[in-house]
Amino acid sequence: MTLGLFWLGEVGPAQAEVSFWQKLFGAPSEEGGGGPPPEKTLQAPFGNGKTSAPKTDSQKNLMTIYEHNGNDQNSTESLDKAHRSPEQVGEWVAGAVTDALSINPPTWAEDSKKIESSFLPYGFQEYQNYLTRMGLLNSLESSKMRLQAITDGTPTLLKEAPLDGTYHWVYRIPLLLTYYDQSIKKIEKGQRLSAQSQKVLVEVQVGRVPMDMKNLESEVMGVVIERWNVGPAR
């Protein structure tokens, strides 16, 4: 079975000379992605790391199905119906993604536990793989720097629909990543910093989970991040 839901042009190792900043955040790739973008397909992975085979007919009719089902804001039992508005889910997603890319090496061991609580296992593995491929933690530690993420616009809802008994949303979130010295504990308004910034786009698929799932920071919202991908801003 294949997993290729997301591809936003995430960058691998550069082939020529690479600046430290490029190593940290990656450079735009000239090669196309390995599959269709999430707004064209919605294939739902689950907590066991497996995914169902694509269902062509259901994919073609996802939004039609949603329109017939309606938006049941009060539903806590039927996981195939939306229980939150797109704006509510988008706000939660923006916060979770911002937290995931705000990295301070001295507190990382504890911070990563909180971050993990917003993911299903497969999505968290994709997130960890991204950090490893980009060498983020090693670069930050060796240079005594930290990374701060803030949203650089409103999250864009690419698709929402029920699939395989669970309701899912796909969002694109623009972020501004700023890289600065660990010794800076608080940034005052108007303060000038010796720092560099980079804009990126994060695409995530989130899905409903039972409200009684344990050890999940996102239990109150009843959603978790199922898939994760990062690419350069367009």
C-alpha positions as a printed Julia matrix, in Angstrom:
234×3 Matrix{Float64}:
   0.0    0.0    0.0
   1.23   3.5   -0.76
   1.18   6.56   1.48
   1.84   9.33  -1.02
  -0.75  11.83   0.07
   1.4   14.92   0.48
   4.17  16.46  -1.55
   4.93  20.14  -1.37
   8.42  20.1   -2.81
  10.3   19.49   0.42
  14.0   19.72  -0.18
  16.67  17.07   0.2
  20.44  17.67   0.49
  21.68  20.37  -1.84
  23.88  19.35  -4.75
  26.08  22.45  -4.8
  27.54  24.72  -2.14
  24.91  25.43   0.48
  24.78  28.31   2.93
  24.12  27.61   6.59
  20.69  29.18   6.21
  19.87  26.91   3.27
  21.01  23.92   5.3
  18.75  24.97   8.13
  15.6   25.63   6.13
  16.22  24.13   2.7
  16.14  25.74  -0.71
  13.38  25.56  -3.33
  13.49  22.33  -5.29
  13.34  22.34  -9.08
  11.95  18.84  -9.21
   8.24  18.08  -9.06
   6.58  16.2   -6.26
   6.09  12.48  -6.03
   2.31  12.57  -6.05
  -0.82  14.72  -6.35
  -1.31  17.61  -3.93
  -3.71  17.13  -1.02
  -6.41  19.29  -2.58
  -6.66  16.65  -5.34
  -6.76  13.56  -3.14
  -7.57  12.74   0.45
  -6.27   9.4    1.68
  -6.54   8.88   5.41
  -3.71   7.34   7.44
  -4.43   6.02  10.89
  -2.6    5.52  14.19
  -1.2    2.11  13.25
   0.9    3.64  10.5
  -1.09   1.95   7.73
  -3.3    3.53   5.13
  -6.16   2.28   3.07
  -5.93   1.97  -0.68
  -7.16   4.98  -2.68
 -10.88   4.96  -3.32
 -11.33   6.7   -6.63
 -15.12   6.92  -6.56
 -15.26   8.32  -3.04
 -12.5   10.81  -3.77
 -14.45  12.16  -6.73
 -17.5   12.72  -4.57
 -15.97  13.81  -1.26
 -17.44  17.3   -1.16
 -20.82  16.08  -2.41
 -20.95  13.58   0.45
 -20.05  16.35   2.91
 -22.83  18.58   1.62
 -25.39  15.79   2.13
 -24.18  14.96   5.63
 -24.16  18.54   6.82
 -21.96  20.01   9.55
 -22.93  18.55  12.91
 -21.2   20.84  15.38
 -22.49  18.94  18.4
 -21.55  15.45  17.25
 -19.16  13.63  19.57
 -20.15  10.11  18.56
 -20.12  10.12  14.75
 -16.48  10.55  13.75
 -17.48  10.81  10.08
 -19.07  14.23  10.67
 -17.47  17.6   11.37
 -17.84  18.59  15.02
 -15.98  21.92  14.71
 -16.13  24.71  12.15
 -13.26  25.02   9.64
 -12.2   28.21  11.43
 -11.99  26.45  14.79
  -9.97  23.58  13.38
  -7.76  26.01  11.45
  -7.02  27.99  14.6
  -6.02  24.81  16.43
  -3.88  23.65  13.5
  -2.07  27.0   13.32
  -1.19  26.78  17.01
  -0.03  23.17  16.8
   2.14  23.79  13.74
   3.64  26.96  15.24
   4.54  25.06  18.41
   6.07  22.23  16.35
   8.47  24.6   14.57
   9.4   26.71  17.6
  12.49  24.85  18.74
  14.8   25.69  21.65
  17.41  22.91  22.12
  17.82  23.29  25.94
  14.1   22.58  26.48
  13.58  20.27  23.52
  13.24  17.01  25.47
  10.21  18.35  27.33
   8.81  20.43  24.47
   8.82  17.48  22.06
   6.53  15.49  24.38
   3.91  18.23  24.22
   4.3   18.49  20.45
   3.91  14.73  20.03
   0.56  14.85  21.82
  -0.93  16.73  18.87
   0.01  13.99  16.36
  -0.94  10.45  15.51
   2.16   8.2   15.38
   2.6    8.25  11.6
   2.25  12.02  11.39
   4.73  12.5   14.22
   7.2   10.24  12.43
   6.89  12.42   9.31
   7.55  15.48  11.47
  10.62  13.86  13.07
  11.89  12.76   9.66
  11.64  16.35   8.46
  13.67  17.64  11.4
  16.3   14.95  10.8
  16.58  15.5    7.05
  16.96  19.24   7.51
  19.45  18.81  10.36
  17.53  21.37  12.4
  18.33  20.21  15.92
  22.02  19.62  15.24
  22.37  23.0   13.53
  20.6   24.84  16.32
  22.59  23.09  19.05
  25.98  23.59  17.43
  25.37  27.29  16.82
  23.65  27.96  20.18
  20.6   29.26  18.38
  16.85  28.73  18.58
  13.99  28.77  16.1
  10.77  30.72  16.56
   7.73  30.23  14.31
   4.8   32.59  13.88
   1.91  32.42  11.44
   2.37  34.56   8.35
  -1.25  34.55   7.27
  -4.51  32.71   7.74
  -4.5   28.91   7.35
  -6.04  27.85   4.04
  -8.5   24.97   4.07
  -7.72  22.85   1.01
 -10.28  20.11   1.56
 -12.6   18.68   4.19
 -14.61  15.49   3.95
 -15.44  12.16   5.57
 -13.43   9.17   4.41
 -13.32   5.62   5.76
 -15.53   6.51   8.72
 -13.52   9.54   9.9
 -13.82  13.25   9.1
 -10.64  14.93   7.81
  -9.37  18.4    6.96
  -6.33  19.41   4.9
  -4.77  22.82   5.63
  -1.92  24.91   4.28
  -0.33  27.21   6.86
   2.16  29.99   5.98
   4.83  30.45   8.63
   7.64  32.9    9.26
  10.59  31.14  10.89
  13.11  33.29  12.75
  16.47  32.0   13.88
  18.24  33.8   16.74
  20.56  33.38  19.72
  19.45  31.16  22.62
  20.53  33.81  25.11
  17.6   35.99  24.07
  14.82  35.06  26.48
  12.27  37.72  25.58
  11.8   39.9   22.52
  10.58  43.39  23.37
   8.4   45.37  21.01
  10.58  47.32  18.61
  13.71  45.45  19.67
  16.25  44.99  16.87
  17.71  41.51  16.65
  20.59  39.96  14.82
  18.46  37.28  13.23
  17.44  35.75   9.94
  13.98  34.78   8.82
  12.54  32.41   6.26
   9.01  31.88   4.99
   7.74  28.33   4.56
   4.45  26.56   3.91
   3.32  23.67   6.08
   0.62  21.31   4.84
  -1.08  18.98   7.28
  -3.96  16.56   7.26
  -5.9   16.41  10.51
  -8.63  14.0   11.48
 -11.17  13.42  14.2
 -10.41  11.15  17.12
 -12.66   9.89  19.94
 -12.89  12.48  22.68
 -11.87   9.9   25.29
  -8.44   9.2   23.75
  -5.84   9.39  26.54
  -2.62  11.39  26.76
  -3.53  13.72  23.91
  -3.14  17.46  24.34
  -5.66  17.84  21.51
  -8.34  15.8   23.31
 -10.44  18.92  23.92
 -10.56  19.66  20.19
 -11.0   16.01  19.25
  -8.59  16.25  16.29
  -4.96  15.25  15.68
  -2.38  15.77  12.95
  -2.23  12.69  10.7
   0.17  13.85   7.97
   2.9   16.53   7.82
   4.94  18.2    5.1
   6.96  21.41   4.77
   8.09  23.3    1.69
   9.34  26.74   0.68
   6.89  29.62   0.39
   5.67  30.16  -3.14
